[in-house]
Amino acid sequence: MNADDYCEKTLSSIMFAHGDAAKPLRETLLLLKSALEHQLLRYLQAALRASSRTTSGPSEAIGCLDLLTAIHMDRRLLRQTIYRFGIRDYTSIMSRTSAETRAKDSSSGWEREKSERYQLCVSAVHLLFPTGFTLRKLIESHRKLTVCRQLKVYMRCSEFNDAQYKLLSDARAVSFIDANASVRKFCLWLSHVGLKDYIMGMSKLAVELLATIAYGIIATIMDIAISLPQHGAPNVPLQPDHMKEAIRRYLSQLVPTSI
């Protein structure tokens, strides 16, 4: 599978998971893909500027906090990214396991990575949000968004049969880096679309964070697209004009990134 096929297959699944038809129109998908590439470029440029201010020289690679700083003006994307990247899995682990079990597993690489993600996100909340904003508020905000998003999606698939619901469930598990897509595939696609210079030297954790940001951009645009009053009936693919309008609204609400 080449870089474009990987991206388009991933996009198709994410679009379906967020309310489009199981097979989105290709023109609609390509419009979303173009918007994603545009926003990733903007955020990577901003992250590079942030990195140059916090490191000793221009050769330093973009880090995780640089990426979070780059998107901090888009509060919704920042909240979603922090939750998906470091809070969701860690809090789930904490609620399911005892202190004794966590102590036994604390030496494992997997456990350390989860803890590292969590600590990074805690630092980002303190650094990038107003005084008094807490993780609890972030989690509550994300849960409200998730419920609202799920209601919109399920309204569009109210007449699904069991097989279609299974497809939807599978699509909801898809991301740019998951069980079926490696960090290498995501990096190859980034290089393919001209972003290779920005990801040179980035850590695996930073690349995974960038993939989470990419997912958040798509999810936000899709939220707008399926909420448009002129949007068609359930199970009807999003039309290119709907996607153009969703992208226009998404971009118009963003504050210019001037880090």
N, C-alpha and C positions, 0 to 999 in steps of 0.2 A: 504494500500500500504506500503510494507516494504521499508527500507532505500535504498537497491539496486535498487528496481523497480522505486522509486522516482528519483534517480540519472540517471538511464538509460533512463527513459521517457523524462526527462529534456534534457539530452544530445542529444537524437534522434531529438528533436525539434530544438535545437540550430544548430545541424549539417545540418539539412534541410534548416534552415534559412540562412546558410552560404554556400550553394552550393551543399550539398550532395543530394542524392535521398530522397524521403519522408520517406522511410523505409531503413535506413542505414544497411549495413551488420553488424551482431552482432560482428564478430571478429574485424572489423574496429572500432566499437564503444568501445569495451573493451580495445583496444590499446589506444584510446584517453582517456578513463576513467583512465587507469593506469598512463598515463603521467600527467593528471590533479592531481591525488593524490600525485604523486612524487613532482610536483612543489609546491603544497600547503604545503606539509611537509617542503620543503626547505625554503619557505617564512615565514612560522610560526616559524621555528627555528631561522631565521634571525630576525624576529620581537621580539621574546623573548629576544634575545641578546640586541636588541635596547632598549627594555623596561627595562632591568636590569641596563642599563647605565643612564636612565633618572628618575628612581624611587628610593625610599628610601630602598627598600628591594626586595628580590626575589619573594615574594608572590604577588606582584602587577600583575594585569591582563594586557594582551596585549591591547594597545589602538589603535585608528585610525592612529595617526601619526607614531606609531611603524610599522604598516602594510605598510603604504606608504613609509616609510624609507626602509623597507625590499625589496621592488620592485624597488627602485629608479634607479638601474643600468640598468633595462630594460625600457628605456625611452618611447618606444611605449606603453607598457603596462601601465606605469605610467600615460601617457597623456590620454589614453582611460579611465582608471579607474577614474581619477579626473573628466573628463568630464561627464561620465555616472553617477557618484555617486552624484556630487554636483553642477555641472554647468548647465547641460542640462535643467533640470526641473525648476531650479531657474530662469535662464534667460528667459525661456518661460513664467513663471509667471509674471516676471517684464515687459515683452513686452506686455502682454495681459491686465494687470490691471493698474488702475490709482493709483496715490499716495494716494488719499483719501480712496480707497478701501483697499489698503495694510495696511493703518493705522488702519482701522476698524478690519482687520483680524489678525493683528500682535500679538494679545493675544492668538490666537488659537494654540493648540499643533502642528497641521499639519504645520502651517506657521513657527512656531519656529524651527521645525525639518528641514524644507527646508533651513531656514536661517543658522542653525547650520552646516548643510552639506556644504553650500556655503562658510561660513567663514573658515571651516576646510580646504577646497580645496584651498582657497586663501592663507592661511598660508603655505600649502604644496608647492605651486608654489614658494613662496618667499624663502622657506627653501631648497628645493630640486632641483631647476633649476638655471642655471647660471644667474648672474645679467643682467637685461635687458629683460629677458624672461617675457612676460605678458600673462594675461588670453586671450587677443585677439589673440595672436599667437597660444595659445593652441587650441582655438576654431577653428581657421582657419585650423590648422593642422588636427584636428579631422574631419572637414567637408570634406577635400580633401580625407582622408582615407575612409570615409563613401561613397563618390561618387564612388571611385575606387572599393570598395567592392561590392556596389550595382550593378555596371556594370557587374562584373564578375558573380554575382548570376543570374542576369536577362538574361545573355547570355546562361546560362545553363538551363533556364526554358522558352526559347523563344516560345516553342510549347505548353505551358500549356493552359488548358481550364479554364473556370471561376471557377470551383470547385477546381482545383489545385492551382490557384492563391489565393483562399480563405484560403486554407490550409497553403500556404506560409505566408500569412498575419498573420494568427493566430500563426504560429511558430515564427515569428519575435517578437511577444510580450512575448514569454516565457523566463523566467530566473529562477535562483535557488530560488529566493524569489519574488513572484508576487501574483496576485489575487488568484491563485490556489495553491500556495506553501508558507507555513509560515516559519518564522525564526526557529521555533521548528523543522520542517522537515529537514531543512538544517543542524541544529545542530545534529540531530539524525544520519544523514548520516555521518557527520564529525566524530562523536563518533564511528560509525560502522567501519570506515576505520582506526581507531587507532589514531585520532587526538584530542580525548577528553581532554587530559591534557593541550593542548595548548589553548583551547577555554574556559576553566574554568574561570568564573568571567568576561568574555568579555561582554561589553555593547551590547545592541541591535544594536546600530549604528555601532559598530565595526564588528559585525557578518554580517550585511548588506554590509559593505565595503568588507569583505572577499568574500562574494558571488559575488560582482561585479568584484573582482580580478579573481575569478574562471571563470566567463563568459569571461573575457578578454583573459585569457590563451587559452580557447577553440577557441575563434574567431581568434586569431592570428595563431594557428596551422591550422585551417581550411583555412585561407587565403593562407597559403603556400601550403596546399594539393591540392586545386583546381587550383593552378597556375603551378603545375608541368607539364612539357612538355609531360610526358608519360601518363598523366591522360586521362581517356576514354572520350567518347562522352557525350554530355549533357544528363541528366536524368539517366545516368548509375551510380550505387552506387560506391563510393570510395572503391577501393580494399585495403586489408590489407597492401600490399607492398607500396602503395602510402602513407598510413597513417604512416607507419614506417619511410619512407623517410622524410615526413613532420616533424615528431617529432624529427628526427635526426638533421635536419636543424635548427629547432627551438632551440633545446638545444645547438647546436654548436655556435649559435650566441650570447648566453647569457654570460655575464661576471660573474664569480663565485661570489656569495653573501658572503662577508666576513665581515659583520657588527659586 
